[in-house]
Amino acid sequence: MIDRMDSRPVRVLIVDDSAFMRKILADILSGPGLEVVGTARDGEDALRKVESLRPDVVTLDVEMPRMGGLAALEAIMKSHPLPVVMVSSKTARGADVTLQALTAGAVDFIQKPSGAISLDMNRVADELRTKVLEASRARLRLPAPPSRGRVPAAPPAAGTLVEAPRKREARRFELLAVAASTGGPRALQEVIPLLSGSFPLPVAVVQHMPEGFTASLAQRLDGLGPLHVVEASEGLVLKAGLVAIAPGGRHLSVERSQGQLVCRLSDTPPLRSVRPSADILFLSVADAVGPAALGLILTGMGRDGTDGAKAMKAKGAYVVAESAETCVVYGMPRSAVEAGVVDEQHPLGEISPVLEQLVGTRDFYR
């Protein structure tokens, strides 16, 4: 992991094949706390500029000639690993490549409001500045080997300890509710596919993303493990073996109807500037599931999920969080920990086994 803690301006390299977009992005990213040290017209130019300029953060266009954004990202991560914020077009291909980039090491992404050359980039100017600044402070987790087709690891041999033993009361859970933001797509890829096919709970997920990206995320996760992953739809019944991800730009809540847990979607205003909101999901889970709820808060900036986790804890639920050493941004988990609503914290690689232990599908091994 790479961590940057510095008070000097964040030095940014802008990579985009459009000279017009490079100028717009440079204007947006020139200001307090930020310094544009150079621009590049494609991936090959970017590699040369990364080596010569040594920026703190790169903004990288997804779709470019000669060497596209994904290939450039992979080359940067091999030669000069540093935080990258992808700049995505509003297309299905843009969403798919962006998801690949996020699992290949990109810290975050920003979506162009309209088309490849967006005249209205000022609509996302504040968001872009915030994400670049946050990326400069992120813990950069270098890419792991491809996980396609991975299955949960076999139980360790006798005499091996999965984690420090702790006393847990036997209890029945009915639903796992998950919150994630910055760094979340990759974190989800290291948790959801590693849950076993016998995992007895349905899973409801809020990942902060705009419309069009969560369908690609669900499709990507669906092919990596035994659980069926879908983008949530109105009235979808939550059953064991199913993972439902809140659609980008819509709130997801859960309610009990005729003895079943079902998904409800809404277009109510963003809560603390985010939609979907983990707080809205968690608050609904507290009401619908009460003490039979299991919560998980993964990497992300801000404090979304804390108030909802408080409501869950007040009803007797159990909450797990990702610990600081593996979070890209230790914001959402830290907020919940500081609020006293987290029962356990674990690095990302331990979370799936811990969840399996909590629901009784995996024992402690000693």
C-alpha positions, 0 to 999 in steps of 0.5 A, spaced: 500 500 500 502 507 498 500 512 503 501 520 502 500 524 508 503 531 505 501 539 506 503 541 499 499 542 493 497 535 490 500 535 483 496 532 478 497 530 471 491 530 466 490 525 461 485 526 455 485 525 448 481 532 447 485 538 447 479 542 449 477 537 455 484 537 457 483 545 458 477 544 461 480 539 466 486 544 467 481 550 469 477 545 474 483 542 477 487 549 478 486 552 485 487 551 492 491 545 494 491 543 487 497 544 481 496 541 474 503 539 473 502 537 466 497 534 461 498 528 456 494 526 450 493 519 450 496 513 454 503 512 451 504 520 452 501 519 459 507 514 461 512 518 459 509 524 463 508 520 469 516 518 469 518 525 468 513 529 472 512 524 478 505 527 479 501 525 486 495 523 482 493 522 475 486 523 471 485 518 466 480 518 460 477 511 459 477 512 451 483 514 448 486 512 441 493 508 441 493 506 448 486 507 452 485 508 459 485 501 462 491 499 458 495 506 461 492 504 468 495 497 468 502 500 465 502 505 470 501 500 476 506 496 474 512 502 473 510 507 477 504 506 482 500 512 484 493 514 485 489 514 478 482 517 478 478 515 471 474 520 467 468 516 464 464 517 458 456 516 459 456 509 455 455 502 457 462 501 454 465 507 459 461 504 465 464 497 463 471 499 462 471 504 468 469 498 473 475 494 470 479 500 472 477 500 479 478 493 480 485 494 476 487 499 481 484 506 480 482 509 486 475 512 484 472 515 477 468 521 475 463 521 470 463 526 464 456 529 464 454 529 457 458 525 451 466 524 450 467 532 450 462 535 455 461 542 455 458 542 462 464 539 466 463 545 471 457 541 473 461 536 476 467 540 478 466 540 485 466 532 485 472 532 481 476 536 486 474 533 492 475 526 489 482 528 486 484 531 493 481 524 496 485 520 492 492 523 494 491 521 501 488 514 499 491 508 501 493 505 494 492 497 494 496 494 488 493 490 483 492 482 485 492 476 481 486 476 477 480 473 481 475 471 475 473 464 477 476 464 484 472 460 489 472 460 497 479 458 500 478 451 503 478 450 510 486 451 513 489 445 516 489 443 523 493 447 527 492 453 523 488 459 526 483 463 522 484 469 526 484 471 533 479 467 537 473 471 540 467 468 543 461 469 539 454 468 541 450 463 537 444 467 533 440 467 527 441 472 522 436 473 516 440 479 512 446 481 510 446 489 509 453 492 506 455 499 505 461 501 500 464 507 497 471 509 494 474 503 493 468 499 494 468 495 487 474 492 488 473 491 496 466 487 494 470 483 489 474 481 495 468 479 499 462 477 495 465 472 490 469 468 496 462 467 500 460 460 499 454 457 495 451 455 502 451 462 505 444 462 508 443 470 508 441 474 502 445 480 501 443 488 500 448 492 497 449 500 497 455 502 493 456 509 491 455 510 484 451 513 478 446 510 474 449 505 469 455 503 473 451 498 478 449 494 472 456 493 470 458 492 477 453 486 478 454 483 472 462 483 473 461 480 481 456 475 478 461 471 474 466 471 480 463 466 485 457 462 487 452 467 489 447 470 484 449 478 483 443 482 480 442 490 480 436 491 485 429 492 482 422 494 485 419 488 489 425 483 488 424 478 493 431 477 497 432 470 498 439 466 500 444 466 495 442 472 492 446 479 492 442 485 490 446 492 489 442 498 489 441 501 482 446 507 481 442 514 482 436 510 486 435 509 494 434 502 496 430 500 502 428 493 505 421 491 507 417 485 510 411 483 505 407 477 506 413 474 510 418 475 505 424 481 505 423 485 498 426 491 495 423 498 495 427 503 490 425 510 491 428 517 487 427 521 494 433 526 494 440 524 496 441 524 503 448 527 505 449 528 497 449 521 496 444 516 492 443 511 493 444 512 501 447 506 506 443 510 511 437 509 508 438 502 507 440 500 514 435 504 517 430 500 513 433 494 515 433 496 522 425 496 522 424 490 517 429 485 520 431 488 527 436 483 531 437 478 525 440 483 521 448 483 520 451 489 517 458 490 513 461 497 512 467 497 507 472 502 505 469 509 503 469 517 504 464 520 509 460 518 514 454 514 510 452 508 514 453 511 521 446 513 523 443 507 519 448 502 523 446 506 530 439 504 528 441 497 527 445 496 533 439 499 537 435 494 535 440 488 536 443 487 530 451 486 529 456 490 525 462 488 522 467 494 519 473 493 514 479 496 518 484 501 516 490 497 514 486 495 507 481 501 506 482 505 500 479 511 504 478 509 512 472 514 512 465 510 513 468 505 517 472 510 522 466 514 523 462 508 525 467 505 529 468 512 533 460 512 534 461 506 537 456 502 533 461 496 530 462 490 533 468 487 529 473 490 525 477 486 520 482 487 514 479 485 507 482 478 506 479 476 513 472 479 512 468 473 508 471 468 513 468 472 519 461 473 516 461 465 514 463 464 522 458 469 524 452 465 520 455 458 522 457 456 515 464 456 517 467 454 524 474 456 527 480 452 526 485 451 531 
